[in-house]
């Protein structure tokens, strides 16, 4: 598959490509990653941090109007192309891969589950600041560092001598 297929191709190809990028990024960062069997789960990946399991839903973003835009609904492929929102507790993180700028973002699922997510990468033309989700606040590096810190804290706790 070429780059253009990934950018404009079928949803299945885009989804599989994005999942592969995110899976590889977690593995390269030193985490164990599992895949749900059968494809019926609300999440695409399970990441084992050593302290907890994180359910990750992978989305493919696109550049639009100074933002990385991604669909934050679940797609149930059928001849009717039905969509539904994720419910609270189904996932912990949206991992958003944007092939156009080759960047990954991690958006905690505690943010409201709307129809689409927008991560602003360019300043607004009217200098608006309220209610903007800046992409820099959801950087992949920040997400990985947070998970590594959790893992280190869990290891340090495990290695503590028992109290009397």
C-alpha positions as CSV (number, residue, x, y, z in Angstrom):
1,X,0.0,0.0,0.0
2,X,1.3,3.4,-0.9
3,X,1.1,6.7,1.1
4,X,-1.8,8.0,-0.9
5,X,-3.8,4.8,-0.1
6,X,-3.3,5.5,3.5
7,X,-4.3,9.1,3.2
8,X,-7.4,8.7,1.0
9,X,-8.0,4.9,0.8
10,X,-10.6,2.7,2.3
11,X,-11.4,3.0,5.9
12,X,-10.1,-0.5,6.6
13,X,-6.6,0.3,5.1
14,X,-6.4,3.6,7.0
15,X,-7.5,2.0,10.3
16,X,-5.1,-0.9,9.9
17,X,-2.2,1.4,9.0
18,X,-2.9,3.7,12.0
19,X,-3.2,0.7,14.4
20,X,0.2,-0.6,13.1
21,X,1.9,2.8,13.7
22,X,0.4,3.1,17.2
23,X,1.2,-0.5,18.1
24,X,4.8,-0.1,17.0
25,X,5.2,3.2,18.9
26,X,4.1,1.6,22.2
27,X,6.4,-1.4,21.6
28,X,9.3,0.8,20.7
29,X,8.6,2.7,24.0
30,X,9.0,-0.6,25.8
31,X,5.4,-1.5,26.6
32,X,3.6,-4.8,26.1
33,X,0.7,-4.6,23.7
34,X,-2.2,-7.0,23.3
35,X,-4.9,-7.1,20.6
36,X,-8.5,-8.1,21.4
37,X,-9.5,-11.3,19.6
38,X,-12.4,-11.1,17.2
39,X,-12.7,-7.4,16.7
40,X,-15.8,-6.9,18.8
41,X,-14.2,-4.7,21.5
42,X,-14.6,-1.0,21.8
43,X,-10.8,-0.6,21.8
44,X,-8.1,-1.6,19.3
45,X,-5.2,-2.2,21.7
46,X,-4.5,-3.0,25.3
47,X,-1.2,-1.5,26.7
48,X,0.3,-3.1,29.8
49,X,2.2,-0.4,31.7
50,X,3.3,-2.8,34.5
51,X,0.8,-1.0,36.8
52,X,-2.4,-1.2,34.8
53,X,-3.9,-2.1,31.5
54,X,-5.0,0.7,29.2
55,X,-7.7,0.3,26.5
56,X,-6.6,2.3,23.5
57,X,-8.9,3.3,20.6
58,X,-6.8,4.2,17.5
59,X,-8.1,6.9,15.2
60,X,-6.7,8.3,11.9
61,X,-6.5,12.1,11.9
62,X,-6.5,14.5,9.0
63,X,-5.3,18.1,8.7
64,X,-8.2,20.5,8.4
65,X,-8.3,24.2,9.2
66,X,-5.2,24.3,11.4
67,X,-6.3,21.2,13.3
68,X,-5.8,17.5,13.4
69,X,-9.4,16.2,13.1
70,X,-10.5,12.7,14.0
71,X,-13.8,10.9,14.2
72,X,-14.5,10.1,17.9
73,X,-17.4,7.8,17.2
74,X,-17.5,4.1,16.7
75,X,-18.1,2.9,13.2
76,X,-20.1,-0.3,12.7
77,X,-19.4,-1.1,9.1
78,X,-22.5,-2.3,7.3
79,X,-24.5,-1.3,4.3
80,X,-26.1,1.3,6.5
81,X,-22.8,2.7,7.8
82,X,-23.9,3.2,11.4
83,X,-22.0,5.3,13.9
84,X,-22.4,5.5,17.7
85,X,-20.6,7.3,20.5
86,X,-18.2,5.5,22.9
87,X,-19.6,5.1,26.4
88,X,-17.8,6.1,29.6
89,X,-15.5,3.4,30.8
90,X,-15.1,1.7,27.4
91,X,-11.7,3.2,26.6
92,X,-9.0,5.2,28.4
93,X,-7.2,6.8,25.5
94,X,-7.7,7.8,21.9
95,X,-4.4,7.4,20.1
96,X,-4.6,9.6,17.0
97,X,-2.2,9.1,14.1
98,X,-2.1,11.8,11.5
99,X,-0.3,10.5,8.3
100,X,-0.2,14.0,6.7
101,X,2.2,15.4,9.3
102,X,3.5,12.0,10.6
103,X,2.5,12.8,14.2
104,X,0.9,10.8,17.0
105,X,-1.3,12.2,19.8
106,X,-2.8,10.7,22.9
107,X,-6.2,12.1,24.1
108,X,-7.5,10.8,27.4
109,X,-11.0,9.5,27.1
110,X,-12.2,11.6,30.0
111,X,-12.6,14.4,27.5
112,X,-16.2,14.6,26.3
113,X,-17.2,12.0,23.8
114,X,-18.3,14.2,20.9
115,X,-18.8,13.4,17.2
116,X,-15.3,14.6,16.3
117,X,-12.1,15.5,18.0
118,X,-10.0,18.5,17.1
119,X,-6.5,19.2,18.2
120,X,-5.3,22.6,17.1
121,X,-1.8,22.8,15.7
122,X,-1.9,26.4,14.3
123,X,-2.9,29.6,16.0
124,X,-6.4,30.7,15.3
125,X,-7.0,33.7,13.0
126,X,-9.0,35.5,15.6
127,X,-6.7,34.6,18.5
128,X,-9.4,32.7,20.2
129,X,-8.1,30.8,23.3
130,X,-11.2,29.4,25.1
131,X,-12.3,25.8,24.6
132,X,-9.3,25.0,22.3
133,X,-7.6,21.7,22.7
134,X,-4.0,22.4,21.7
135,X,-2.3,19.4,20.1
136,X,0.9,20.1,22.1
137,X,-1.0,19.3,25.3
138,X,-1.7,15.8,23.9
139,X,1.7,15.0,22.5
140,X,2.8,11.4,22.2
141,X,6.0,12.0,24.0
142,X,4.2,13.4,27.0
143,X,1.8,10.4,27.1
144,X,4.7,7.9,26.9
145,X,6.7,9.8,29.6
146,X,3.6,9.6,31.9
147,X,3.2,5.9,31.4
148,X,7.0,5.4,32.1
149,X,6.7,7.4,35.3
150,X,3.7,5.2,36.3
151,X,5.8,2.1,35.6
152,X,8.8,3.4,37.6
153,X,6.5,4.3,40.5
154,X,4.9,0.8,40.5
155,X,8.4,-0.8,40.5
156,X,9.6,1.3,43.3
157,X,6.6,0.4,45.4
158,X,7.0,-3.3,44.6
159,X,10.7,-3.1,45.7
160,X,9.9,-1.4,49.1
161,X,10.5,-3.5,52.1
162,X,7.4,-4.6,54.0
163,X,6.5,-2.4,57.0
164,X,6.4,-4.0,60.4
